[in-house]
Amino acid sequence: MEIMELAHTNPSWPLAERIVKALRGAGNQAYLVGGCVRDLLLGIAPKDFDISTDARPERVLELFPRSNLVGAHFGVVIVQEGGAHVEVATFRSDTDYLDGRRPNSVAFKSSPGQDVQRRDFTINALMLDPETGRILDLAGGRDDLRDGVIRAIGDPESRFREDHLRLLRAVRFAARFGFKIEPATMRAMRELSGLVTKVSAERVRDEISRILTEGGARRGFELLDESGLLPHILPEVAAMKGVDQPPEFHPEGDVWTHTLIMLEGLGACSLTLGLGVLLHDVGKPGTFRIADRIRFDGHVDEGVRLTREIMGRLRYSSDEIEQVVLLVANHMRFMDAPHMRESTLKRFLRLPGFDEHLSLHRLDCLSSHGHLDNYEFMRRKREETPPEQLKPTPLLTGKDLISAGFRPGPAFSRVLSAVEDAQMEHKITTREQALELAREIMAL
């Protein structure tokens, strides 16, 4: 597919095309720039469009009065129309980056060549004339795109000192596209890796999330390790390196190697599954001991504690934290599945997002001993068990117990749980049987 045909697959394209034509009709230069051009050249449908122009923000606002001036200081205007939006930025050069994220001030420029020099990596500095399809390559980005290289523009150390987030972005782009990081760029990343501690938790979180979910998670975490970034952002994961495992269960090697193999098997995935895979064994380094063999007593509980701590530190949402905690807390339960009581098995199957529990367990097995018996057992049980059997309509409620003369108290929860167990195991089927069982339990 021609690159301009690919652009048409994005619903924001008609707006982007109209903006370029309007700017050029008003006597200005205008190009598509950045990630959208990179993705088009890679044969990937762009998620959004950015336009670079010599028009000042006030001129863009004159041409598109309903736009939002989101960065007057930086010359950035968001043009919106219906559900579509396009970012339009004035050519500029940046002065000192005092906060390690944004320049203290900018100077508007008239030439695209001057604008390109402020950008992060060569593959993100390509410009495209949408009317002719001509590529404007002022930083060698097309060669790097062809050769699969992430290269900082100009002096790598300067680029990373300007914006510390670029340290993580280099890893993310290399992982996403399967590219290598150019040696001088990698050297600068190693030397300046400590600067990542000055990046906000939310931005670190977002980069980690993308690395985990875009299909190149193993490569991403290998590069985080190689660049020296990993101990600064996820010291608990870095601690997995060199932690031996019993070879009879883990012939693949230490906890770090096991986790990398699992990450490789993820592909593009949900965020919670990616985090579950990354953190499922995070409790092992702190519980390692050698007895009759290598053991990790209590590593699940320690993993749950660390998962809450890590995800809280990175400002993940409460819902995301709870799902990943469930994945970590339950990942060892599959080994007991064939021997579980029916009610216990059904409670396990009805855990939120059980497909993710299954996926994590499958990857866990394939990355170690290779046996999928318990996975297949639980997969069949899930397919064979109707939803109404996993969570049947209650035969008894707390109000029923009160009506039957019982005084509300902590025992209610125990009674109702026991009644539900009996119901799921087909031992009782009516309200009268449930009340009789409740009376027996309360009499104990």
Sine and cosine of phi, psi and omega as CSV:
sin_phi,cos_phi,sin_psi,cos_psi,sin_omega,cos_omega
0.00,0.00,0.75,-0.67,0.08,-1.00
-0.88,0.47,0.51,-0.86,-0.12,-0.99
-0.89,0.46,-0.57,0.82,-0.01,-1.00
-0.96,0.28,-0.47,0.88,0.11,-0.99
-0.91,0.41,-0.62,0.78,0.02,-1.00
-0.91,0.42,-0.60,0.80,0.03,-1.00
-0.87,0.49,-0.57,0.82,-0.05,-1.00
-0.92,0.40,-0.26,0.97,0.00,-1.00
-0.97,0.26,-0.24,0.97,0.02,-1.00
-1.00,-0.05,0.78,-0.62,-0.05,-1.00
-0.90,0.44,-0.27,0.96,0.04,-1.00
-0.99,0.12,-0.12,0.99,-0.08,-1.00
-0.87,0.48,-0.72,0.70,-0.01,-1.00
-0.83,0.56,-0.60,0.80,0.02,-1.00
-0.93,0.37,-0.70,0.72,0.00,-1.00
-0.87,0.50,-0.69,0.72,0.00,-1.00
-0.89,0.46,-0.65,0.76,-0.01,-1.00
-0.92,0.40,-0.62,0.78,0.01,-1.00
-0.90,0.44,-0.72,0.69,0.00,-1.00
-0.87,0.49,-0.70,0.71,-0.02,-1.00
-0.90,0.43,-0.64,0.77,0.00,-1.00
-0.92,0.40,-0.68,0.73,0.00,-1.00
-0.91,0.41,-0.69,0.73,0.00,-1.00
-0.93,0.36,-0.57,0.82,0.06,-1.00
-0.91,0.42,-0.41,0.91,0.03,-1.00
-1.00,-0.01,0.12,0.99,0.07,-1.00
1.00,-0.03,0.23,0.97,-0.03,-1.00
-0.97,-0.26,0.31,-0.95,0.18,-0.98
-0.99,0.11,0.52,-0.86,0.05,-1.00
-0.35,-0.94,0.73,-0.68,-0.01,-1.00
-0.65,-0.76,0.51,-0.86,0.29,-0.96
-0.94,0.34,0.57,-0.82,-0.10,-1.00
-0.54,-0.84,0.44,-0.90,0.19,-0.98
0.99,0.10,-0.65,-0.76,-0.13,-0.99
-0.87,0.49,-0.55,0.83,-0.02,-1.00
-0.92,0.39,-0.61,0.79,0.02,-1.00
-0.94,0.34,-0.72,0.70,0.05,-1.00
-0.80,0.60,-0.77,0.64,-0.05,-1.00
-0.91,0.41,-0.64,0.77,0.03,-1.00
-0.87,0.50,-0.66,0.75,0.00,-1.00
-0.94,0.35,-0.42,0.91,0.05,-1.00
-1.00,0.05,-0.03,1.00,-0.02,-1.00
0.98,0.18,0.40,0.92,-0.01,-1.00
-0.94,-0.33,0.74,-0.68,0.05,-1.00
-0.91,0.42,0.82,-0.58,-0.04,-1.00
-0.94,0.35,0.56,-0.83,0.02,-1.00
-0.98,0.21,-0.50,0.86,0.00,-1.00
-0.39,-0.92,0.07,-1.00,-0.02,-1.00
-0.81,-0.59,0.68,-0.73,0.13,-0.99
-0.88,-0.47,0.60,-0.80,0.01,-1.00
-0.84,-0.54,0.68,-0.73,0.05,-1.00
-0.91,-0.42,0.69,-0.72,-0.13,-0.99
-0.51,-0.86,0.36,-0.93,0.13,-0.99
-1.00,0.05,-0.06,1.00,0.04,-1.00
-0.93,0.36,0.70,-0.72,0.04,-1.00
-0.96,0.29,0.36,-0.93,-0.04,-1.00
-0.81,0.59,-0.63,0.78,-0.03,-1.00
-0.91,0.42,-0.52,0.86,0.03,-1.00
-0.94,0.33,-0.65,0.76,0.05,-1.00
-0.87,0.48,-0.66,0.75,0.00,-1.00
-0.92,0.40,-0.54,0.84,0.07,-1.00
-0.91,0.41,-0.66,0.75,-0.03,-1.00
-0.97,0.26,-0.50,0.87,-0.03,-1.00
-0.73,-0.68,0.98,0.18,-0.16,-0.99
-0.88,0.47,-0.39,0.92,-0.04,-1.00
-1.00,0.02,0.22,0.97,-0.03,-1.00
-0.98,0.22,0.24,-0.97,0.04,-1.00
-0.92,-0.39,0.81,-0.59,0.07,-1.00
-1.00,0.06,1.00,-0.09,-0.10,-0.99
-1.00,-0.04,-0.25,0.97,-0.01,-1.00
-0.50,-0.86,0.92,0.40,-0.02,-1.00
-0.82,0.58,-0.63,0.78,-0.02,-1.00
-0.89,0.45,-0.51,0.86,-0.05,-1.00
-0.95,-0.30,0.02,1.00,0.04,-1.00
0.96,0.28,0.58,0.81,-0.06,-1.00
-0.92,-0.38,0.78,-0.62,0.03,-1.00
-0.80,-0.60,0.71,-0.71,0.10,-0.99
-0.98,-0.19,0.89,-0.45,0.05,-1.00
-1.00,-0.09,0.82,-0.57,-0.05,-1.00
-0.86,-0.52,0.56,-0.83,0.06,-1.00
-0.41,-0.91,0.92,-0.38,-0.10,-0.99
0.89,0.45,-0.78,-0.63,0.04,-1.00
-1.00,-0.04,-0.02,1.00,-0.04,-1.00
-1.00,-0.03,0.54,-0.84,0.11,-0.99
-0.55,-0.84,0.57,-0.82,-0.02,-1.00
-0.70,-0.72,0.72,-0.69,0.02,-1.00
-1.00,0.00,0.77,-0.64,0.01,-1.00
-0.87,-0.49,0.84,-0.54,-0.05,-1.00
-0.82,-0.57,0.65,-0.76,0.02,-1.00
-0.98,0.22,0.65,-0.76,0.11,-0.99
-0.76,0.65,0.68,-0.73,-0.01,-1.00
-0.39,-0.92,0.26,-0.96,0.25,-0.97
-0.86,-0.51,0.47,-0.88,-0.08,-1.00
-0.96,-0.26,0.56,-0.83,0.10,-1.00
-1.00,-0.05,-0.40,-0.92,-0.08,-1.00
-0.87,0.50,0.61,-0.79,0.09,-1.00
-0.99,-0.14,1.00,-0.07,-0.11,-0.99
-0.97,0.23,-0.40,0.92,-0.05,-1.00
-0.95,-0.30,0.13,0.99,0.01,-1.00
0.94,0.34,0.31,0.95,0.01,-1.00
-0.63,-0.77,-0.75,0.66,-0.04,-1.00
-0.77,-0.64,0.51,-0.86,0.00,-1.00
-0.92,0.38,0.50,-0.87,0.03,-1.00
-0.92,0.39,-0.58,0.82,0.07,-1.00
-0.39,-0.92,0.21,-0.98,0.01,-1.00
-0.74,-0.67,0.35,-0.94,0.11,-0.99
-0.84,-0.54,0.85,-0.53,0.00,-1.00
-0.94,0.35,0.61,-0.79,-0.07,-1.00
-0.83,-0.56,0.22,-0.98,-0.02,-1.00
-0.96,-0.29,-0.13,0.99,-0.11,-0.99
-0.87,-0.49,0.68,-0.73,0.05,-1.00
-0.89,0.46,-0.50,0.87,0.02,-1.00
-0.88,0.47,-0.60,0.80,0.04,-1.00
-0.94,0.34,-0.58,0.81,-0.01,-1.00
-0.93,0.37,-0.63,0.78,-0.05,-1.00
-0.87,0.49,-0.59,0.81,-0.11,-0.99
-0.91,0.42,-0.29,0.96,0.00,-1.00
-1.00,0.03,-0.14,0.99,-0.12,-0.99
-0.99,0.15,0.16,-0.99,-0.16,-0.99
-0.99,0.15,-0.87,0.49,-0.11,-0.99
-0.82,-0.57,0.47,-0.88,-0.10,-1.00
-0.85,0.52,-0.59,0.81,-0.05,-1.00
-0.95,0.32,-0.24,0.97,0.02,-1.00
-0.98,-0.21,0.16,0.99,-0.06,-1.00
-0.93,-0.36,0.16,0.99,0.00,-1.00
-0.97,0.23,0.60,-0.80,0.06,-1.00
-0.88,-0.48,0.48,-0.88,-0.06,-1.00
-0.71,-0.71,0.79,-0.62,0.12,-0.99
-0.99,0.10,0.96,-0.30,-0.10,-1.00
-0.94,0.34,-0.28,0.96,0.00,-1.00
-0.99,0.16,-0.54,0.84,-0.05,-1.00
-0.93,-0.38,-0.30,0.96,-0.09,-1.00
0.98,0.18,0.12,0.99,-0.03,-1.00
-0.97,0.25,0.69,-0.72,0.04,-1.00
-1.00,-0.07,0.76,-0.65,0.10,-1.00
-0.98,-0.22,0.95,-0.31,-0.08,-1.00
-0.90,-0.43,0.98,-0.21,-0.10,-1.00
-0.95,-0.32,0.09,1.00,-0.03,-1.00
-0.68,-0.73,0.17,0.99,-0.01,-1.00
0.98,0.18,0.34,0.94,-0.06,-1.00
-0.93,0.38,-0.52,0.85,-0.05,-1.00
-0.93,0.36,-0.64,0.77,0.06,-1.00
-0.90,0.44,-0.67,0.74,-0.01,-1.00
-0.92,0.39,-0.56,0.83,0.05,-1.00
-0.92,0.40,-0.67,0.74,0.02,-1.00
-0.91,0.42,-0.64,0.77,-0.08,-1.00
-1.00,0.03,-0.10,1.00,0.00,-1.00
0.94,0.33,0.81,0.58,-0.09,-1.00
-0.79,-0.62,0.71,-0.70,0.18,-0.98
-0.99,-0.16,0.90,-0.44,-0.07,-1.00
-0.74,-0.67,0.79,-0.61,0.06,-1.00
-0.92,0.38,0.55,-0.83,0.05,-1.00
-0.98,0.22,0.76,-0.64,0.02,-1.00
0.94,0.35,-0.68,-0.73,-0.03,-1.00
-0.99,0.15,0.90,-0.43,-0.07,-1.00
-0.85,0.53,-0.66,0.76,-0.03,-1.00
-0.87,0.49,-0.66,0.75,0.02,-1.00
-0.90,0.44,-0.67,0.74,-0.02,-1.00
-0.89,0.46,-0.65,0.76,-0.04,-1.00
-0.97,0.23,-0.51,0.86,0.07,-1.00
-0.94,0.34,-0.54,0.84,0.03,-1.00
-0.90,0.44,-0.76,0.65,-0.10,-1.00
-0.68,-0.73,0.97,-0.24,-0.09,-1.00
-0.91,0.41,-0.42,0.91,0.00,-1.00
-0.89,0.46,-0.40,0.92,0.00,-1.00
-0.87,0.49,-0.42,0.91,0.06,-1.00
-0.85,0.52,-0.70,0.72,0.00,-1.00
-0.98,0.20,-0.56,0.83,0.02,-1.00
-0.90,0.44,-0.59,0.81,0.04,-1.00
-0.86,0.50,-0.69,0.73,0.03,-1.00
-0.90,0.43,-0.72,0.70,-0.05,-1.00
-0.88,0.48,-0.70,0.71,-0.01,-1.00
-0.91,0.42,-0.66,0.75,0.01,-1.00
-0.89,0.46,-0.65,0.76,0.00,-1.00
-0.94,0.35,-0.70,0.72,-0.06,-1.00
-0.89,0.46,-0.67,0.74,-0.10,-1.00
-0.99,-0.16,-0.05,1.00,-0.06,-1.00
0.94,0.34,0.51,0.86,-0.02,-1.00
-1.00,-0.03,0.25,-0.97,0.14,-0.99
-0.98,-0.19,0.40,-0.92,0.05,-1.00
-0.99,-0.11,0.81,-0.59,-0.04,-1.00
-0.83,0.56,0.65,-0.76,-0.16,-0.99
-0.79,0.61,-0.72,0.70,-0.02,-1.00
-0.91,0.41,-0.58,0.81,0.05,-1.00
-0.92,0.40,-0.67,0.74,0.03,-1.00
-0.91,0.41,-0.64,0.77,0.03,-1.00
-0.86,0.50,-0.69,0.72,0.01,-1.00
-0.90,0.43,-0.60,0.80,0.03,-1.00
-0.89,0.45,-0.68,0.73,0.01,-1.00
-0.90,0.44,-0.71,0.70,-0.05,-1.00
-0.91,0.42,-0.52,0.86,-0.10,-1.00
-0.94,-0.34,0.24,0.97,-0.11,-0.99
-0.83,0.56,-0.54,0.84,-0.02,-1.00
-0.89,0.45,-0.34,0.94,0.01,-1.00
-0.90,0.43,-0.34,0.94,-0.04,-1.00
-0.90,0.43,-0.37,0.93,0.02,-1.00
-0.93,0.38,-0.26,0.97,0.02,-1.00
-1.00,-0.01,-0.10,0.99,0.03,-1.00
-0.98,0.17,0.62,-0.78,-0.04,-1.00
-0.88,0.48,0.51,-0.86,-0.01,-1.00
-0.84,0.54,-0.61,0.79,-0.04,-1.00
-0.90,0.43,-0.63,0.77,0.00,-1.00
-0.95,0.30,-0.61,0.79,0.10,-0.99
-0.88,0.48,-0.72,0.70,0.03,-1.00
-0.82,0.58,-0.74,0.68,-0.06,-1.00
-0.89,0.45,-0.64,0.77,0.02,-1.00
-0.93,0.36,-0.68,0.73,0.06,-1.00
-0.86,0.51,-0.68,0.73,-0.02,-1.00
-0.87,0.48,-0.67,0.74,0.00,-1.00
-0.93,0.37,-0.65,0.76,0.03,-1.00
-0.86,0.51,-0.63,0.77,-0.04,-1.00
-0.95,0.30,-0.49,0.87,-0.21,-0.98
-0.94,-0.34,-0.15,0.99,-0.12,-0.99
-1.00,-0.04,0.06,1.00,0.13,-0.99
0.96,-0.29,-0.12,0.99,-0.01,-1.00
-0.82,-0.57,0.66,0.75,-0.14,-0.99
-0.88,0.48,-0.69,0.72,-0.01,-1.00
-0.88,0.48,-0.76,0.64,0.01,-1.00
-0.84,0.54,-0.65,0.76,-0.01,-1.00
-0.88,0.48,-0.71,0.71,-0.04,-1.00
-0.97,0.24,-0.48,0.88,0.14,-0.99
-0.90,0.44,-0.64,0.76,0.01,-1.00
-0.95,0.31,-0.59,0.81,0.10,-1.00
-0.86,0.50,-0.63,0.78,0.04,-1.00
-0.94,0.34,-0.75,0.66,-0.05,-1.00
-0.88,0.48,-0.58,0.82,-0.05,-1.00
-0.99,0.12,-0.14,0.99,-0.04,-1.00
0.99,0.13,0.11,0.99,-0.02,-1.00
-0.98,0.20,-0.52,0.85,-0.14,-0.99
-0.84,0.54,-0.73,0.68,-0.02,-1.00
-0.89,0.45,-0.40,0.92,-0.01,-1.00
-0.99,0.16,-0.53,0.85,-0.07,-1.00
-0.97,-0.24,-0.51,0.86,0.00,-1.00
-0.64,-0.77,0.93,0.36,-0.02,-1.00
-0.87,0.50,-0.49,0.87,0.01,-1.00
-0.92,0.39,-0.54,0.84,0.06,-1.00
-0.98,0.21,-0.64,0.76,0.06,-1.00
-0.86,0.51,-0.50,0.86,-0.01,-1.00
-0.92,0.38,-0.23,0.97,0.03,-1.00
-0.93,0.36,-0.41,0.91,-0.06,-1.00
-0.90,0.45,0.77,-0.64,0.05,-1.00
0.99,0.16,0.04,1.00,0.04,-1.00
-1.00,0.06,0.97,-0.23,-0.06,-1.00
-0.91,0.42,0.40,-0.92,0.06,-1.00
-0.79,-0.62,0.38,-0.92,0.02,-1.00
-0.88,0.47,0.86,-0.51,-0.10,-0.99
-0.89,0.45,-0.39,0.92,0.01,-1.00
-0.93,0.36,-0.40,0.91,0.05,-1.00
-0.96,-0.29,-0.44,0.90,-0.07,-1.00
-0.74,-0.67,0.95,0.30,0.01,-1.00
-0.92,0.40,-0.23,0.97,-0.06,-1.00
-0.96,0.29,-0.38,0.93,0.01,-1.00
0.78,-0.63,-0.47,-0.88,-0.13,-0.99
-0.96,0.27,0.03,-1.00,-0.07,-1.00
-0.89,0.45,-0.62,0.79,0.01,-1.00
-0.89,0.45,-0.73,0.68,0.01,-1.00
-0.88,0.47,-0.69,0.72,0.03,-1.00
-0.85,0.52,-0.70,0.71,-0.03,-1.00
-0.92,0.39,-0.65,0.76,0.03,-1.00
-0.88,0.47,-0.66,0.75,0.01,-1.00
-0.89,0.46,-0.64,0.77,0.05,-1.00
-0.90,0.44,-0.68,0.73,0.01,-1.00
-0.87,0.48,-0.60,0.80,0.01,-1.00
-0.90,0.44,-0.53,0.85,-0.01,-1.00
-0.99,0.16,-0.12,0.99,-0.08,-1.00
-0.92,0.38,-0.72,0.69,-0.20,-0.98
0.90,0.43,-0.30,-0.95,0.12,-0.99
-0.93,0.37,0.74,-0.67,-0.14,-0.99
-0.49,-0.87,0.08,-1.00,0.09,-1.00
-0.95,0.32,0.40,-0.92,0.00,-1.00
-0.89,0.45,-0.69,0.72,-0.07,-1.00
-0.93,0.38,-0.59,0.81,0.07,-1.00
-0.92,0.40,-0.68,0.73,0.02,-1.00
-0.86,0.52,-0.71,0.70,0.02,-1.00
-0.93,0.37,-0.59,0.81,0.03,-1.00
-0.88,0.47,-0.68,0.73,0.05,-1.00
-0.90,0.45,-0.73,0.69,-0.03,-1.00
-0.87,0.50,-0.63,0.77,-0.18,-0.98
-0.96,-0.27,0.02,1.00,-0.13,-0.99
-0.88,0.48,-0.51,0.86,0.00,-1.00
-0.93,-0.37,0.36,0.93,-0.07,-1.00
-0.91,0.41,-0.30,0.96,0.03,-1.00
-0.99,0.11,-0.12,0.99,-0.08,-1.00
-0.94,0.35,-0.69,0.72,-0.02,-1.00
-0.83,0.56,-0.63,0.78,-0.04,-1.00
-0.98,0.17,-0.14,0.99,-0.03,-1.00
-0.87,-0.50,0.16,0.99,-0.01,-1.00
-0.89,0.47,0.74,-0.67,0.16,-0.99
-0.43,-0.90,0.38,-0.93,0.04,-1.00
-0.92,-0.40,0.86,-0.50,0.07,-1.00
-0.85,-0.52,-0.90,-0.43,0.14,-0.99
-0.93,0.36,-0.40,0.92,0.10,-0.99
-0.38,-0.92,0.00,-1.00,0.09,-1.00
-0.91,0.41,0.76,-0.65,0.00,-1.00
-0.73,-0.68,0.42,-0.91,0.03,-1.00
-0.76,-0.65,0.85,0.52,-0.06,-1.00
-0.87,0.50,0.79,-0.61,0.04,-1.00
0.98,0.21,0.25,0.97,-0.07,-1.00
-0.93,0.36,-0.42,0.91,0.03,-1.00
-0.93,0.37,-0.74,0.67,0.02,-1.00
-0.89,0.47,-0.66,0.75,0.04,-1.00
-0.91,0.41,-0.60,0.80,0.04,-1.00
-0.90,0.44,-0.64,0.76,0.05,-1.00
-0.89,0.46,-0.70,0.71,0.00,-1.00
-0.87,0.49,-0.74,0.67,-0.02,-1.00
-0.92,0.38,-0.59,0.81,0.03,-1.00
-0.87,0.49,-0.71,0.71,0.06,-1.00
-0.88,0.48,-0.67,0.74,-0.04,-1.00
-0.92,0.40,-0.74,0.68,-0.03,-1.00
-0.90,0.44,-0.77,0.64,-0.06,-1.00
-0.94,0.34,-0.52,0.85,0.10,-0.99
-0.92,0.40,-0.68,0.73,0.01,-1.00
-0.87,0.49,-0.58,0.82,-0.03,-1.00
-1.00,-0.03,0.12,0.99,0.11,-0.99
0.90,0.44,0.61,0.79,0.16,-0.99
-0.95,0.31,0.35,-0.94,-0.03,-1.00
-0.95,0.31,0.34,-0.94,0.02,-1.00
-0.87,0.50,-0.66,0.75,0.00,-1.00
-0.90,0.44,-0.67,0.74,0.02,-1.00
-0.90,0.43,-0.68,0.74,0.01,-1.00
-0.88,0.48,-0.72,0.69,-0.06,-1.00
-0.89,0.45,-0.63,0.78,0.01,-1.00
-0.92,0.38,-0.68,0.73,-0.01,-1.00
-0.93,0.38,-0.61,0.79,0.07,-1.00
-0.86,0.51,-0.68,0.73,0.04,-1.00
-0.88,0.48,-0.65,0.76,0.02,-1.00
-0.89,0.46,-0.69,0.72,0.00,-1.00
-0.93,0.38,-0.69,0.72,-0.08,-1.00
-0.91,0.41,-0.47,0.88,-0.13,-0.99
-0.94,-0.33,0.06,1.00,-0.16,-0.99
-0.94,0.35,-0.32,0.95,0.02,-1.00
-1.00,-0.05,-0.10,0.99,-0.11,-0.99
-0.96,0.28,-0.32,0.95,-0.06,-1.00
-0.88,0.48,-0.51,0.86,-0.03,-1.00
-0.91,0.42,-0.39,0.92,0.00,-1.00
-0.99,-0.11,-0.08,1.00,-0.15,-0.99
-0.82,0.57,-0.71,0.71,-0.05,-1.00
-0.90,0.43,-0.28,0.96,-0.06,-1.00
-0.95,-0.33,0.10,1.00,-0.02,-1.00
-0.95,0.30,0.52,-0.85,0.21,-0.98
-0.87,0.50,0.43,-0.90,-0.05,-1.00
-0.86,0.50,-0.64,0.77,-0.01,-1.00
-0.92,0.38,-0.64,0.77,0.03,-1.00
-0.90,0.43,-0.67,0.75,0.02,-1.00
-0.88,0.47,-0.67,0.74,-0.02,-1.00
-0.93,0.35,-0.60,0.80,0.07,-1.00
-0.89,0.45,-0.61,0.79,0.05,-1.00
-0.90,0.44,-0.73,0.68,-0.03,-1.00
-0.90,0.45,-0.44,0.90,-0.06,-1.00
-1.00,-0.07,0.17,0.98,0.11,-0.99
-0.85,0.53,0.58,-0.82,0.03,-1.00
-0.84,0.54,0.70,-0.72,0.03,-1.00
0.87,0.49,0.72,0.70,-0.09,-1.00
-0.89,0.46,-0.44,0.90,0.07,-1.00
-0.84,0.54,-0.57,0.82,0.02,-1.00
-0.94,0.34,-0.59,0.81,0.08,-1.00
-0.88,0.47,-0.69,0.73,0.03,-1.00
-0.88,0.47,-0.71,0.70,-0.03,-1.00
-0.89,0.45,-0.68,0.74,0.01,-1.00
-0.89,0.46,-0.70,0.72,-0.01,-1.00
-0.90,0.44,-0.66,0.75,0.02,-1.00
-0.87,0.50,-0.73,0.68,0.02,-1.00
-0.89,0.45,-0.61,0.79,0.02,-1.00
-0.87,0.50,-0.70,0.71,-0.01,-1.00
-0.93,0.37,-0.73,0.68,-0.05,-1.00
-0.91,0.42,-0.40,0.92,-0.02,-1.00
-1.00,-0.03,0.08,1.00,-0.02,-1.00
-0.68,-0.74,-0.98,-0.22,-0.10,-0.99
-0.98,0.19,-0.36,0.93,0.08,-1.00
1.00,0.06,0.00,1.00,-0.04,-1.00
-1.00,0.05,0.80,-0.60,-0.06,-1.00
-0.92,-0.38,0.33,0.94,-0.05,-1.00
-0.85,0.52,-0.77,0.64,-0.04,-1.00
-0.93,0.37,-0.57,0.82,0.08,-1.00
-0.87,0.50,-0.76,0.65,-0.02,-1.00
-0.90,0.43,-0.61,0.79,0.03,-1.00
-0.87,0.50,-0.75,0.67,-0.03,-1.00
-0.95,0.32,-0.57,0.82,0.04,-1.00
-0.89,0.46,-0.69,0.73,0.03,-1.00
-0.90,0.43,-0.69,0.73,0.00,-1.00
-0.86,0.50,-0.66,0.75,0.01,-1.00
-0.90,0.43,-0.67,0.75,-0.02,-1.00
-0.93,0.36,-0.56,0.83,-0.09,-1.00
-1.00,0.09,-0.32,0.95,-0.12,-0.99
-0.99,-0.14,0.91,-0.41,0.02,-1.00
-0.89,0.45,0.51,-0.86,0.00,-1.00
-0.82,0.58,-0.58,0.82,-0.04,-1.00
-0.93,0.36,-0.32,0.95,0.09,-1.00
-1.00,0.08,-0.45,0.90,0.03,-1.00
-0.95,0.31,-0.63,0.78,0.04,-1.00
-0.67,-0.74,0.99,0.17,-0.07,-1.00
-0.94,0.33,0.38,-0.93,0.10,-1.00
-0.87,0.50,0.81,-0.59,-0.09,-1.00
-0.86,0.51,0.70,-0.72,0.12,-0.99
-0.98,0.19,-0.34,0.94,-0.12,-0.99
-0.56,-0.83,0.62,-0.79,0.07,-1.00
-0.81,-0.58,0.12,-0.99,0.06,-1.00
-0.87,0.50,-0.60,0.80,0.03,-1.00
-0.89,0.45,-0.60,0.80,0.04,-1.00
-0.90,0.44,-0.64,0.77,0.01,-1.00
-0.91,0.41,-0.65,0.76,0.03,-1.00
-0.91,0.42,-0.68,0.73,0.02,-1.00
-0.88,0.47,-0.49,0.87,0.00,-1.00
-0.99,0.14,0.01,1.00,0.09,-1.00
0.98,-0.18,0.10,1.00,0.01,-1.00
-1.00,0.08,0.60,-0.80,0.02,-1.00
-0.99,0.10,0.76,-0.65,0.00,-1.00
-0.84,0.54,0.61,-0.79,0.02,-1.00
0.01,-1.00,-0.05,-1.00,-0.04,-1.00
-0.86,0.52,-0.43,0.90,-0.04,-1.00
-0.92,0.39,-0.38,0.93,-0.03,-1.00
-0.83,0.56,-0.70,0.71,-0.04,-1.00
-0.88,0.47,-0.68,0.73,0.01,-1.00
-0.90,0.44,-0.66,0.75,-0.01,-1.00
-0.91,0.41,-0.75,0.67,-0.04,-1.00
-0.90,0.43,-0.58,0.81,0.05,-1.00
-0.91,0.41,-0.68,0.74,0.01,-1.00
-0.91,0.41,-0.62,0.78,0.04,-1.00
-0.90,0.43,-0.67,0.74,0.02,-1.00
-0.90,0.43,-0.64,0.77,0.06,-1.00
-0.84,0.54,-0.74,0.67,-0.02,-1.00
-0.89,0.45,-0.61,0.80,0.03,-1.00
-0.91,0.41,-0.70,0.71,-0.02,-1.00
-0.93,0.37,-0.41,0.91,0.03,-1.00
-1.00,-0.07,0.15,0.99,0.09,-1.00
0.90,0.44,0.43,0.90,0.04,-1.00
-1.00,0.09,-0.44,0.90,0.08,-1.00
-0.72,-0.69,0.49,-0.87,-0.03,-1.00
-0.70,-0.72,-0.12,0.99,-0.06,-1.00
-0.80,-0.59,0.27,-0.96,0.03,-1.00
-0.92,0.40,-0.60,0.80,0.00,-1.00
-0.90,0.45,-0.67,0.74,0.04,-1.00
-0.91,0.41,-0.59,0.80,0.02,-1.00
-0.91,0.42,-0.68,0.73,0.03,-1.00
-0.90,0.44,-0.63,0.77,0.02,-1.00
-0.89,0.45,-0.68,0.73,0.04,-1.00
-0.90,0.43,-0.63,0.77,0.01,-1.00
-0.88,0.47,-0.67,0.74,0.01,-1.00
-0.89,0.45,-0.63,0.78,0.01,-1.00
-0.90,0.44,-0.67,0.74,-0.03,-1.00
-0.93,0.36,-0.67,0.74,-0.02,-1.00
-0.93,0.37,-0.41,0.91,-0.02,-1.00
-0.98,0.19,-0.26,0.97,-0.04,-1.00
-0.95,0.33,0.00,0.00,0.00,0.00
